[in-house]
Amino acid sequence: MDATETAKLLATLLLLPPVPALVMLLLGARLGRRSPWAGRLLLWPGALLIWLGACGATAGWLAGQLQTVPPLDAAAIAVLKGERAERGGAPGTAIVVLGGGRIEHAPETGTAELNDFSLQRLHHGVRLARQTGLPLAFSGGVGRGGSDRSALSEAEIAQRVAERDFRQPLKWAESASRDTRENAVNTVRLLRGQGVEHIVLVTHAWHMPRARRAFAEAAGDSLRITPAPMGYIASDENAWTDWLPTTRAQANVRWLLREALALAAGE
């Protein structure tokens, strides 16, 4: 990991919850020894941030800001199925699944595996491929934080999982990319050379705005991009339990804030 990657990682870790709130609590406790009033100005907001950072209501609000692209409906899927028929089976349209991470070594299998995000995306891509008859591609390397560059990439793992577990082999596997921007550049280059003119992009709904932007920039006018988001984070705004902290909501808030930061930074 080079200096730039290290700096990005540290900045992300420091900006995401619960670190900012914990810093406020520590400073508030120290200042409170000299000035109780000044200490309370940090302690109470810090405690509130920790509480809200683990609430489903917070996750639901953040998800609403990012999950702006609707899923494909039955009519859109029917159109995609028709595109395959119009070209006589030629791959003018491809379903592209973006990797979301990998487990470098899973003890239960003794090898690298897809993490939950990647597996969910691949599952949805396989479903779309079966519904439409379109060929399937997967894009994902070892990530910028990967410690073992010689290990299997996400795309290589996805090839194994797609064929072994889903009985739906990949037609293309792009294994060199390290982030969303490289997913777009490398995949567009690969598929454009294969005569693909239309990409159906599969990733989580909260990741779709950034992914679609990256692919639109990489493709320009040469390829058409159709988003096929999945994995929406939902919240019942009328449920009082949404205001009670849970570990699941805490994880969702953290991922959503991380995505919002990356989107704002132009990553």
N, C-alpha and C positions, 0 to 999 in steps of 0.2 A: 504494500500500500504506500503510494507516494505522499508527499507533504500536502498536496491539495486534497486528496481523498481523506487524509487524516483530519485536516481542518474541517472539512464538511461533516465528517462523522462526529467530531467533538461538538461542533456548533449545533447539530441536530440533537445530540444527547442533552446538551445544556438547555436548549430552548423548549424541549418537550416536557410535559408533566411526568412525574411530580417534582422535577428538579427546581424550577422557578419558585414554586410554592414552598418547598422545603428550605430554600435559601431565605425566603421571607420569614419563615418561622424561626430560623436560627438567628437571623439579624434582629428580629423582634424580641427574642428572648434575651439577647445580649444587651440591646438598647434599654430593655425594660428594667434592668438593674439600676440604671442611672435616671431614666425618665419613663415611668410607667405609661404615661400618655403616648409617648413616641413608640414604645414597644407595642401597645395595642393597635396602633396604626398599621403595623406590619403583621402582628399575630392573627388578628381576626380576618383580614383579607386573605392571608396565607391559608388559614384553615378552611375558608370558604372555597378557595380555588381547589384545594385537595378534594373537598366534598363534591363540588360541581364537576371536577375532572373525572369522577367515577360514576356519574349519573347517566342513565339512559336518555333522559331529556336533553342533556348536553350533546350526547352522541347523535340523537335524532335531529337536533338543530344543525349541527355541523354537516351531517349527511345531506340535509336538505340543500345546503349551499353547494355541495359538490356533485350530488347525484341528480344532475339536470337533464340527462339523456334517457329517454324512455327505452324499455326493452323492445326487441323486435316482436311484432304481433304476427298473427297467423297470415295476414295478407302479405306482409313483407317477406315472410318465409316462403310463401307460394311464389312470389316474384323471383326470389333467388333460385328456387327449384326450376323455374321456367328458363332462367338464364343458362343453366347447364344444358337443358334440352335444345335451346336455340343454337348452341354451338356444336351440337352433335357430340357432346362429351368432352370437348376440348377445354382445358383449364383456364378459361378467360376470367373466372372469378375464383378466389381462394379464401378460405376461412383461416384467419391468422390468430393464434392464441399466444398471448404474451405471458412469459414466465413471471412468477411472483416470488421466487426464492426456492432454495433447495436445502436439504439436510445433508451435510457433508458425509456423515457416517451414521446410519441408523442401526443401532445394535441388533434389532430384531431381524434384519436382513443381511447385515454385514457389508452393506454398500451404501452409496449415495441414493437418496430418494427425493421426490418432490415434496415441498412443504404443503401445508393446507391450501394456501392461496393458489399455488400452481396447479394442484390437483383439482381444485374446484373449477378453475378456468378450463383446464383440459377436458374435464367431464362435460362442461357446457359446449365446448367446441366439438367434441365427438357427437353430442346430441344433434347439433346443427348440421354436422356433416351427414348424419344418417337421414335427417329430415329433408335435406336439399340435394344430396348426392354430390356435393361439392368437395373438392380435395382439401386436405387439412395440412396446415403448417404450424410450426411452433417456433418461437423465438426466445432464446434465453441462454446466456453463458454461465459464468461462475459468479457474476456479481462483483461489484467493486470491493466488497468486504471479504471475498473468498480468500481463505488462507492457503489453499492447496490448488494452484493453477493447473496441476496435472490431473486433478480429479475429474470425474464426469461432469459435463455441463448440464444445465437444466434441459436443453433440447435433447441431449443424448439419453437422459433419464426418461424424458417424455416419450421418446421413440419406443423405449422398452415397455413403458407402462401402457401406452396406447395400443400396442400390438398384443401384449400379453394379457392385460386386464380388461381392455375395452374391445379387443378384436377389431380395431379400427386403425390401421397403420397410417403413419404420417407420410405425406408425399414430399414435404420439405422440412428440413430442420436447420435453423440458423443458430449456431452455437458460440458465436464470437462476441456478442453484445454484452455489455456490463450494466446498462441502465436503459431507461425508456427511450431516450434520444437515440442511442445506438441500436436498440430494437428496431426503430423506425428506419434509420438510414440503411442498416444491413439488410433488413427484410425487403424493403422497397427495391434495393439493388438486385437482390436475388430473384424476386418474383417478376420484376420487369423483364429480366433476361429470359424468363420462361414464358413470356407472352401473356402474363396476367395483367388485366386492365382494371380489375375491381377487387378490393380487399374488404372482407367482412371481419371487422376487428373485435376480438373477444378479450375482455378484461373486466375487472370489478367495476361496478358503477361509479364508485368514488374515485377510481383511477382513470376513468374514461376521458374526462376533460383534458388532462395532461397528455394521455396517450394519443387521443385524436389530434390534438394540436401538433404533436411531434410527427405523426404520420402525414398530416396535411402539409407540413413544411418540407418533409423529405420527398413526398410524392409530387408536389406542385400540381401541374395540370395533367401529368402523365398517368395517374391512377385515381380512381374514384374510391373514397373511403366510406364504408357504411358501418357505424358503430353497432355492436351487439353486446351491450353491457349485461352483467349478471351479478349475483351476490350483493343485492341491495341491503343496506343496513336500515332497518325500520324501527320506529318508536311509536308507542301509543301515547299521544300527547295528553290524553284524558286520564291516564292511569297514575295515581299518586305514587305507586311503587317506582315509577320512572325517576323519581327524585331521591330514591334511596341508593346509595353506592353499591355497586357490584363489580366483581373482577372483570366480567365480560364487558360491561360498559366502559370500564377504565381502559381496557385494551382497545376498544373501538374508538374512544376519544383520542387516544394516543396515535393510532393509525390515521385517523381523519386529520388531525392537526399536522402530522408529518406530511401528508399529501398536500394539504393547503399551503404549507411552507414551500414545498417543492414547486408547486404551481406558481406561487407568487414570485419565486426566485427564477422562474423561467427554465427550470431543469427539465 
